[in-house]
Amino acid sequence: MATPYSLQVYEEVTSTQDLALASFTADPLLVVAARQNAGRGRVGRSWMHAQRAVAASLAVRPSWPAATWTTLPLVAGLAAVDALGAGIGLKWPNDLLLAGRKLGGILVESSGDFVVVGLGVNLWWPEAPEVAAALSNDDPGPDRAIAIAENWATGLLSRLGSEPGDWGRVEYVARCLTVGEEITWLPDGQGIAVGVDADGALIVDTERGLERLVAGEISHVRLA
Ligand code: BTN
């Protein structure tokens, strides 16, 4: 069956984001690499690479108005949870958590009227740092990484085919481990996360009343 994207697979790249950004023309493009030597994470961080990892970027021109793109990071996180199977939760806005540790993440970058959505997942990492998790104790091999990337891209494109208001908020809240928890954020925020708004903002009950955290503006959310 034809895929709804074209696929480029590499052994090693700087960042799959760079290649997807440079190669995108009009139709969805999925770039997957076995290794990145300059992978990037959210808020300007670099992205550490597990020994076996999914490193994938999907370039796409969403039909949604740009004002609604605030939900894209959350939609991409939902599609990742779908592609990875049971036991994975989301930390708002889009960290993938396994047993309380970070399994992966999503990076959304835009360029004009298109976006490049990156997915990083640790599949096998024998000497992972304390804060990180990996999906498997054994190397699942490169084909598994590509298969997860393809399932994620197919699911994400399917979700992008819905109306922007139907982005999956209820489903997201059900998979979001942050909602219901006490959280802190920089520089001095604190409260209980009580929900997710239609635009993807996290709603937090604080001593000043209900506050909305917008993903792009918040540098660091912690479960307290
Ligand atoms: C985060 O900080 O949690 C987001 C991490 C996103 C990493 C992925 S790996 C594939 C794609 N290419 C990159 O350089 N970054 C994203």
Residues whose N, C-alpha, C, O or C-beta is under 5 A from the ligand:
A	BS01	BTN	S15 T16 Q17 A38 G39 R40 G41 R42 W47 V54 A55 A56 S57 G104 G105 I106 L107 G118 L119 G120
